[in-house]
Amino acid sequence: MRYAISGASRGIGLEFVRQLLARGDTVEAGARVPWEARQLTALARDAGERLRIHALDVKNTASVRAFAASIGEAPIDVLINNAGVSGKWNPLGELDFEDMAHVMETNAIGPMRMASALLPLVLKGNTRKIVHLTTRMGSLTENTPAGVYGFAGGAYAYRMSKAALNQGMRTMAVDFREKGLITALLNPGWVQTDMGSKMAPTRVDECVQGLLRVIDELTLARSGCFFDFQGKEMLW
Ligand SMILES: NC(=O)c1ccc[n+]([C@@H]2O[C@H](COP(=O)([O-])OP(=O)(O)OC[C@H]3O[C@@H](n4cnc5c(N)ncnc54)[C@H](OP(=O)(O)O)[C@@H]3O)[C@@H](O)[C@H]2O)c1
């Protein structure tokens, strides 16, 4: 199967590439600055034709279109919208609005640019799947004073951007159901990456093993849903 993924330079995106190559899949990997993505380029040495690395900035429409064009006519079975930023977590009154716009552009609008540009290739694929990495912090239900993490509230831009992404995913699930598009949101949990920090409880390899299982098992009947990396349905 052929996968396309954004944010493949490090963290969860890099681990997706590693595990997909290990199981024999082909990956079109997008990295913001490919020549700095040393761990990704190292994988290309053994992968040969099964890994192609492309420049990709999900904040830039021309870059996303160039990414789609450089894939060519090859069908994409699964698009993984993984790239994301956490931004600044300042309290209300000290919000940095430029940073907020950057987070919204990257996390909410970026995946829509990707889905829009790659949709024709995905609809030609065997499985027709587009999945988006989101977070439990985008949940409205869980963002209460009694929030399960004990840190509900705060992180305005990050929470807002992922909540907007969640609505975008639901909309594409409705609009393209008849064309057979299967789309879903994936919450990776709190993971040991640059974003998640070393304090996170979940190793990146176990997170991605779980996410791949969830992606493999997605069907049209479950399209439009929100799952964690163990396949459990999340609250909106
Ligand atoms: N780690 C967690 O605990 C956690 C929890 C919930 C959700 N998530 C979500 O999971 C996804 C991956 O997170 P992670 O932990 O792997 O984060 P990470 O370690 O910080 O890596 C983020 C990746 O996104 C890329 N990226 C950022 N802005 C981009 C842009 N404009 N265009 C293209 N690529 C861009 C980065 O590229 P560069 O290397 O070029 O900067 C990097 O490859 C994100 O969507 C995040 O919100 C993570």
The ligand as an SDF file (V2000), in Angstrom:
LIG
                    3D

 48 52  0  0  0  0  0  0  0  0999 V2000
    3.2670   13.9840   21.3010 N   0  0  0  0  0  0  0  0  0  0  0  0
    2.0740   14.0310   21.8950 C   0  0  0  0  0  0  0  0  0  0  0  0
    1.9560   13.7750   23.1170 O   0  0  0  0  0  0  0  0  0  0  0  0
    0.8390   14.3600   21.1030 C   0  0  0  0  0  0  0  0  0  0  0  0
   -0.4040   14.3300   21.7740 C   0  0  0  0  0  0  0  0  0  0  0  0
   -1.5790   14.6000   21.0670 C   0  0  0  0  0  0  0  0  0  0  0  0
   -1.4970   14.8910   19.7060 C   0  0  0  0  0  0  0  0  0  0  0  0
   -0.2970   14.9330   19.0670 N   0  0  0  0  0  0  0  0  0  0  0  0
   -0.3120   15.2710   17.6360 C   0  0  0  0  0  0  0  0  0  0  0  0
    0.4530   14.3310   16.8920 O   0  0  0  0  0  0  0  0  0  0  0  0
    1.0620   14.9740   15.7630 C   0  0  0  0  0  0  0  0  0  0  0  0
    2.5600   14.6850   15.7580 C   0  0  0  0  0  0  0  0  0  0  0  0
    3.0960   15.1720   16.9770 O   0  0  0  0  0  0  0  0  0  0  0  0
    4.5880   14.8700   17.4830 P   0  0  0  0  0  0  0  0  0  0  0  0
    4.4910   14.5820   18.9300 O   0  0  0  0  0  0  0  0  0  0  0  0
    5.2660   13.9000   16.5800 O   0  0  0  0  0  0  0  0  0  0  0  0
    5.2300   16.3340   17.3160 O   0  0  0  0  0  0  0  0  0  0  0  0
    6.7400   16.7930   17.0640 P   0  0  0  0  0  0  0  0  0  0  0  0
    7.6690   15.7860   17.6280 O   0  0  0  0  0  0  0  0  0  0  0  0
    6.8150   18.1970   17.5600 O   0  0  0  0  0  0  0  0  0  0  0  0
    6.8520   16.7730   15.4550 O   0  0  0  0  0  0  0  0  0  0  0  0
    6.0240   17.6220   14.7160 C   0  0  0  0  0  0  0  0  0  0  0  0
    6.2100   17.3550   13.2500 C   0  0  0  0  0  0  0  0  0  0  0  0
    5.3540   18.2510   12.5120 O   0  0  0  0  0  0  0  0  0  0  0  0
    6.1570   18.9350   11.5540 C   0  0  0  0  0  0  0  0  0  0  0  0
    5.6330   20.2440   11.2010 N   0  0  0  0  0  0  0  0  0  0  0  0
    5.3810   21.2980   12.0170 C   0  0  0  0  0  0  0  0  0  0  0  0
    4.9430   22.3530   11.2930 N   0  0  0  0  0  0  0  0  0  0  0  0
    4.9020   21.9430   10.0000 C   0  0  0  0  0  0  0  0  0  0  0  0
    4.5370   22.5620    8.7910 C   0  0  0  0  0  0  0  0  0  0  0  0
    4.1310   23.8230    8.7210 N   0  0  0  0  0  0  0  0  0  0  0  0
    4.6100   21.8280    7.6540 N   0  0  0  0  0  0  0  0  0  0  0  0
    5.0050   20.5500    7.6790 C   0  0  0  0  0  0  0  0  0  0  0  0
    5.4090   19.9090    8.7890 N   0  0  0  0  0  0  0  0  0  0  0  0
    5.3450   20.6020    9.9380 C   0  0  0  0  0  0  0  0  0  0  0  0
    7.5310   19.0230   12.1920 C   0  0  0  0  0  0  0  0  0  0  0  0
    8.4890   19.3160   11.1920 O   0  0  0  0  0  0  0  0  0  0  0  0
    9.9170   20.0610   11.5290 P   0  0  0  0  0  0  0  0  0  0  0  0
   10.8230   19.0010   12.0580 O   0  0  0  0  0  0  0  0  0  0  0  0
   10.3350   20.6110   10.2270 O   0  0  0  0  0  0  0  0  0  0  0  0
    9.6180   21.1340   12.5360 O   0  0  0  0  0  0  0  0  0  0  0  0
    7.6310   17.6140   12.7690 C   0  0  0  0  0  0  0  0  0  0  0  0
    7.9500   16.6780   11.7650 O   0  0  0  0  0  0  0  0  0  0  0  0
    0.7180   16.4650   15.8770 C   0  0  0  0  0  0  0  0  0  0  0  0
   -0.3690   16.7660   15.0370 O   0  0  0  0  0  0  0  0  0  0  0  0
    0.3310   16.6330   17.3440 C   0  0  0  0  0  0  0  0  0  0  0  0
   -0.5540   17.6970   17.5610 O   0  0  0  0  0  0  0  0  0  0  0  0
    0.8660   14.6810   19.7320 C   0  0  0  0  0  0  0  0  0  0  0  0
  1  2  1  0
  2  3  2  0
  2  4  1  0
  4  5  1  0
  4 48  2  0
  5  6  2  0
  6  7  1  0
  7  8  2  0
  8  9  1  0
  8 48  1  0
  9 10  1  0
  9 46  1  0
 10 11  1  0
 11 12  1  0
 11 44  1  0
 12 13  1  0
 13 14  1  0
 14 15  2  0
 14 16  1  0
 14 17  1  0
 17 18  1  0
 18 19  2  0
 18 20  1  0
 18 21  1  0
 21 22  1  0
 22 23  1  0
 23 24  1  0
 23 42  1  0
 24 25  1  0
 25 26  1  0
 25 36  1  0
 26 27  1  0
 26 35  1  0
 27 28  2  0
 28 29  1  0
 29 30  1  0
 29 35  2  0
 30 31  1  0
 30 32  2  0
 32 33  1  0
 33 34  2  0
 34 35  1  0
 36 37  1  0
 36 42  1  0
 37 38  1  0
 38 39  2  0
 38 40  1  0
 38 41  1  0
 42 43  1  0
 44 45  1  0
 44 46  1  0
 46 47  1  0
M  CHG  2   8   1  16  -1
M  END
$$$$
